[in-house]
Amino acid sequence: MAQPTIEDKQIEQFEATLHGDLIRPDDADYDDARAVWNGMIDKYPELIARCRGAADVIQAVEFARETDLPVAVRGGGHNVAGTAVCDDGLVIDLSEMRGVWVDPDAQRAWVQGGATWADVDHETQSFGLATPGGVVSDTGVAGLTLGGGIGHLRCKYGLTSDNLVSVDLVTADGEFLTASEEENEELFWGLRGGGGNFGVVTGFEFDLHPVGPDVATCLVFYHGDDLADVLSAYREYVDSASREVSTLVFAGELPDEELFGADVLYEPKFAIMGCHSGGVEVGTGELAPLRGLADPLADFSGVMPYADFQRILDEDYPDGMRYYWKSLYLDGITESAIDRITYWADAAPSPLSTVDIWQIGGAITDIGVEESAFAGRHAPYLLGVEANWEDPQMDSANVEWVRDCLDDMRQFSDGSVYLNFPGFLEDNDETMETTFGATYERLSALKNEYDPTNLFSLNQNIKPTT
Ligand SMILES: Cc1cc2nc3c(=O)[nH]c(=O)nc-3n(C[C@H](O)[C@H](O)[C@H](O)COP(=O)(O)OP(=O)(O)OC[C@H]3O[C@@H](n4cnc5c(N)ncnc54)[C@H](O)[C@@H]3O)c2cc1C
């Protein structure tokens, strides 16, 4: 479809309304501004509006509506599908809106829509407080929260979105609204799991909990030959663990020269990672069984600051590398599921890729499935299939590995997925309907109300029916 032509004058008038910069293709910082975390994404927007506050966001939404430009909304820029940028459209970029304010007495944090988890942990941990975030610190708060949010505190304190108190956003008609349990309740329901479909979030208010500053952690590496036996034992451990424990397993080659000698560098391996959100002594004791499920190749478990643990995986996911990630909720990790996980971990074309198993449960299941839009409370585990590679010539082999793995693993699943690991959104409509089921209609009704023309369509999209 041909894009509408926008007069320079119109752009200048728009620019004059902004406090932040408006970046265009000829500007020196254009290439930096259009780059996102995933090096597979190479989009050329017409304009990038670096918003400084809600007023800029309102102006940007109004300009997009008037000009009919496609719109992308950027928080932390970490969505694997690269939905934070678009070709020939307007990027509403909140990456300069990273303020975080903490009220330690009320145990609340106010977080701007472009903040990362590093920003949040930095401020909240100064008071020994935290809200559940993601496991890599430079991921954006906005995209992660709107899609649900699973991190190291999930079994004790639930999803990130379960900890929302209120959300400030600019809707498609340029209106600034607050959504909470007390006002715009249906919108608040939809924002907790329905993604970026209903507007541009300028601020989140989160509940905080006492965590750390030191926590007991587990990060133990085993040889791939032990995967089947260890996962069986791990499953039993998880079934009886306290809610303070949240863990995940990742399997692959994990060829880290600093961690492993030449004898095992390219051998299959896996790690069990997690933390205990209670006291360090009891936590160390409770995590101890995970460290002795076989002979470890390496064990970095121990007591450390929670904020450091939140950053421990950062260097494994550098900006600009090539990524393709998808997911599937699993009914359980049965012997036959473990057998297939072992197969797919070994079959990865890239040594940097992993098959991940996230423990779900605890506080996540305290919230009724109808209390928020999030659609993944029913399953005990989430399978993440992460292709991570460097060579562009290996693109199709890596993408195919992820898709083939998911096709095979569907036998252990109802087919629903975690929307924050969306591949390239190639099967959006089917995925959304399978994942949300009957809830999809309720989300569509909300979309009709707040974004009937689908201005916010570059996302895990809920289609309006108007
Ligand atoms: C290295 C890495 C680690 C991850 N770890 C975890 C994890 O531990 N737990 C987990 O749950 N997920 C995790 N994820 C997935 C993550 O939740 C998603 O990639 C999420 O989309 C990232 O949010 P972002 O703001 O950085 O994304 P962006 O790419 O900036 O945005 C993605 C989408 O979110 C929406 N959006 C962003 N900002 C706003 C806003 N201000 N208002 C309205 N809509 C907005 C838009 O629809 C946008 O297209 C991880 C991803 C990466 C890359």
The ligand as an ORCA input file, in Angstrom:
! r2SCAN-3c Opt
* xyz 0 1
  C      17.185    -10.735     26.486
  C      15.718    -10.861     26.802
  C      15.305    -11.394     27.996
  C      13.968    -11.524     28.284
  N      13.599    -12.036     29.493
  C      12.298    -12.099     29.811
  C      11.889    -12.530     31.090
  O      12.693    -12.864     31.941
  N      10.577    -12.568     31.366
  C       9.632    -12.184     30.463
  O       8.451    -12.232     30.795
  N       9.978    -11.776     29.230
  C      11.283    -11.724     28.890
  N      11.650    -11.291     27.656
  C      10.627    -10.987     26.664
  C      10.155     -9.549     26.824
  O       9.130     -9.535     27.800
  C       9.610     -9.013     25.505
  O      10.614     -9.068     24.544
  C       9.083     -7.595     25.647
  O       8.344     -7.258     24.490
  C      10.212     -6.597     25.826
  O       9.703     -5.335     26.145
  P      10.400     -4.014     25.586
  O       9.676     -2.849     26.143
  O      11.870     -4.109     25.780
  O      10.073     -4.208     24.052
  P       9.856     -3.236     22.819
  O      10.437     -3.971     21.678
  O      10.267     -1.850     23.065
  O       8.294     -3.258     22.724
  C       7.590     -4.409     22.397
  C       6.135     -4.087     22.270
  O       5.624     -3.740     23.546
  C       4.702     -2.682     23.414
  N       5.214     -1.517     24.140
  C       6.495     -1.215     24.457
  N       6.533     -0.092     25.173
  C       5.253      0.324     25.301
  C       4.627      1.407     25.959
  N       5.326      2.305     26.646
  N       3.280      1.518     25.869
  C       2.549      0.612     25.195
  N       3.078     -0.437     24.564
  C       4.414     -0.576     24.633
  C       4.556     -2.394     21.948
  O       3.485     -3.152     21.440
  C       5.849     -2.894     21.384
  O       5.720     -3.309     20.050
  C      12.989    -11.130     27.343
  C      13.389    -10.613     26.130
  C      14.741    -10.467     25.862
  C      15.157     -9.926     24.551
*
